[in-house]
């Protein structure tokens, strides 16, 4: 892990180390282009072929039905079932609270405006399953989709070597009432949901994290279908001062590093001693991790930054725009107003990022690669559309009509003006005063 001094970094160097660009990005793009076009052209046939090529499995069919899912789910260990149940309840509670009915607003007398939510009817959920199968992601995506009221939920996850899924994903499906899970992974899953195949329904919006291939595919199909965000390799940035615990910091950095070799684990500290102690702790903890080879490669590509103070550390964090931001300091409250760009924030020394990954209730599908500067994490809102409404009484039209006429005329859109004028002039056609206002507006 490299160590930088913030005061020695030029603006261009900061931009460089905050970049997540990888040398073979162009090669990945070319491969994904081929996968997407093949699925679009050949449908199910392409999906069977890609399962054999990438997942090393000959599938008899592309999905597991409700009975198969129940059979697999029945093998889940009791403690895992209880843990999933607890996580589900917390996630459900938090996301249920996000459903809001907005007030109707009378912008001027007789002019009433408001918004109402409608669920996106068809959504696709991608559940990663490469080096780690993630039932937590299943909960994080399907729970708000169900709360929002999405009518059709298409779930895709890579098959295991036996051509099935594991008991954890199967149990999540049963718990959530999902009756079909498609055994499709990678960019081909994104393409299948975007364009539809003989077996896979086409959806209106695709959700879910994944590797660079999945992220590239999501970006590529945006001219056909909406996506939640470009959610790529996982990342964490820890801000620490002398009140932090180096063993805690090391554990948090390694928790992200074990996701994949392209994950990033960044430490920004106000103390060189904290950095040195953390690096020693990383070596000690890394040695006993089952996924130490993966984590070690990610750590080797990560770095630490020595800042003069917490405010300077926050400046760097806002430029980096981390997926996960941990404030490993007893002084975290004063930093909260300074946070501009972050996916999800973990406050204090006793709030590990892992709780957000699994069970606190917040969503772990978050913007990566600096997209926290413009995107939010997945929420119930992500599965909803907001439709605006307006209603005018005759009095309201009299009040606002002249304004619209003037603006339409200024833009040279005479038909727009006439749509108002014809109503305002209606009184002359009936030979009397403006038609009686019988419209009742209820703010």
Secondary structure by P-SEA (a helix, b strand, c coil): cbbbbcccccaaaaaaaacccccaaaaaaaaaaaaaaaaaccaaaaaaaaaaaccccccccccccaaaaaaaaaaccaaaaaaaaaaaaaaaaaaaaabbbbbbbcccccbbbbbbbbcccbbbbbbbccccccaaaaaacaaaaaaacccbbbbbbbbcccccccaaaaaaaaaaccccccccccaaaaaaaacccccbbbbcbbbbbbcaaaaaaaaaacccccccccccccbbbbbbcccccaaaaaaaaaaaaaccccbbbbbbbccaaaaaaaaaaaaaaaaaccaaaaaaaaaaacbbbbbccaaaaaaaaaaacccbbbcccccccccccccccccccccccccccccccccccccccccccccccccccccccccbbbbbbbbbcaaaaaacaaaaaaaaaaaccaaaaaaaaaaaacccccccccccccccccc
